[in-house]
Every structure is written in C-alpha cells, then in structure tokens.
Amino acid sequence: MSIVRTICHFLSDKPNQNLPANAILIDVRSSLEFNTGRLQGAISIPLDQISMTIANLVPDKASPIIVYCQSGMRSASAKNTLLRLGYSNVINGGGLFVLSQRLAIAINNN
C-alpha cells in the first residue's frame, strides 16, 4: 500500500465499513476543485461554508451524510462541525479517489 493510500486509509472513518446507499454526498473542497471533478450526485459545500449552509440543504439532522474532500483532512473537520451542529449520522468518506472506489461511483469531470 502506498504512503498516500495508507494516510487516506487512516483518515477516513472505518475504511472497510459498508456505506449507506441513500447517503447524501457532500464535497467539502473548494468550488474550483469541485468543478474539476466530483462524485456523481454530490453537492458542493466548501468547508468554510458548511456551518452556514447545511441546514438549508439538509434539514433532517438524522439523514445519512458522507463528507469527502481530496485527502480526508477537510472532511474530518466537516464531520466534526456537523456533529457539533447536531447531525447524528455523518461519515468521513476520506478522499475523492478512495471514496469513488469504495462506492463504485465514477468521478464526473463535467
């Protein structure tokens, strides 16, 4: 396993767990990063905007949410923010490429 994969493995929540199929995918990278490639069906909420935006987009705090970024660092921060805001079913999906493989969802570059 490469060093990058090892780091991503430890940054994401329980890398071998099954992820809920009905989860809301939230990309917490910048808008520019999101526009260069994202998981199909993901919504963009940059990390610096998540606390101000999440309630309008996901009002049900029990909804399953998977947050991801490029490496897992920003998504870890996003998960902590969402938990502090009362969201109870949040998973740090880690980095874009690893999560794409775990969910078998293609990266959309459009």
Legacy VTK file of the C-alpha trace (Angstrom):
# vtk DataFile Version 3.0
C-alpha trace
ASCII
DATASET POLYDATA
POINTS 110 float
0.000 0.000 0.000
1.433 3.383 -0.971
2.022 6.030 1.691
-0.803 8.169 0.245
-3.261 5.252 0.375
-2.118 4.436 3.907
-2.751 8.021 5.042
-6.160 8.093 3.347
-6.978 4.746 4.919
-6.407 6.131 8.403
-8.088 9.468 7.747
-11.414 8.041 6.625
-13.881 6.504 9.051
-13.643 2.720 9.255
-12.435 2.216 5.672
-13.930 -1.258 5.390
-17.406 -0.382 6.672
-20.416 -0.508 4.394
-21.559 2.963 3.463
-25.278 3.757 3.332
-26.562 3.705 -0.242
-29.031 6.537 0.438
-26.445 8.876 1.963
-26.150 12.491 0.901
-22.698 13.017 -0.606
-21.140 16.343 0.316
-17.906 17.506 -1.285
-16.231 19.968 1.091
-13.463 21.027 -1.287
-13.401 24.466 -2.891
-15.784 25.246 -5.759
-12.835 25.213 -8.159
-11.811 21.726 -7.011
-15.426 20.536 -7.204
-15.709 21.776 -10.795
-12.602 19.853 -11.862
-14.056 16.507 -10.739
-16.600 15.219 -8.231
-18.605 12.146 -7.400
-21.789 11.875 -9.403
-24.680 13.101 -7.259
-22.501 15.011 -4.790
-23.344 18.505 -3.663
-20.712 21.131 -3.076
-20.471 22.795 0.304
-16.940 24.138 0.812
-15.640 23.545 4.334
-15.610 27.258 5.185
-19.344 27.483 4.347
-20.672 24.245 5.807
-21.916 25.574 9.145
-23.842 28.386 7.419
-25.273 26.297 4.561
-26.017 22.781 5.774
-29.389 23.443 7.460
-30.908 24.733 4.210
-29.652 21.799 2.152
-30.061 19.002 4.714
-32.702 19.981 7.281
-33.104 16.440 8.683
-30.262 16.012 11.159
-30.705 12.221 11.136
-30.055 11.948 7.375
-27.036 9.810 6.493
-24.285 12.107 5.214
-20.909 11.236 3.716
-18.435 14.113 3.553
-15.318 13.918 1.407
-12.505 16.115 0.143
-9.177 15.487 -1.578
-7.361 13.589 1.168
-9.675 13.279 4.177
-8.377 16.207 6.233
-11.092 18.751 5.391
-13.787 16.079 5.526
-12.658 15.185 9.069
-13.145 18.841 10.041
-16.511 18.921 8.264
-17.648 15.809 10.117
-16.741 17.379 13.465
-18.584 20.579 12.530
-21.710 18.654 11.534
-21.642 16.609 14.734
-21.389 19.836 16.773
-24.413 21.151 14.845
-26.431 18.091 15.871
-26.156 15.893 12.789
-26.035 12.334 14.045
-25.257 10.151 11.037
-22.111 11.624 9.470
-19.308 9.609 7.903
-15.913 10.915 6.850
-15.566 9.302 3.438
-11.970 10.482 3.114
-10.534 11.431 -0.243
-12.320 11.649 -3.573
-10.461 8.820 -5.325
-10.648 6.356 -2.438
-14.350 7.061 -1.886
-15.036 6.725 -5.611
-13.594 3.220 -5.468
-15.411 2.306 -2.232
-18.795 3.393 -3.598
-18.104 2.292 -7.176
-19.181 5.739 -8.372
-17.376 7.377 -11.262
-15.744 10.765 -10.914
-17.675 13.269 -13.018
-15.397 15.797 -14.734
-18.162 17.832 -16.369
LINES 1 111
110 0 1 2 3 4 5 6 7 8 9 10 11 12 13 14 15 16 17 18 19 20 21 22 23 24 25 26 27 28 29 30 31 32 33 34 35 36 37 38 39 40 41 42 43 44 45 46 47 48 49 50 51 52 53 54 55 56 57 58 59 60 61 62 63 64 65 66 67 68 69 70 71 72 73 74 75 76 77 78 79 80 81 82 83 84 85 86 87 88 89 90 91 92 93 94 95 96 97 98 99 100 101 102 103 104 105 106 107 108 109
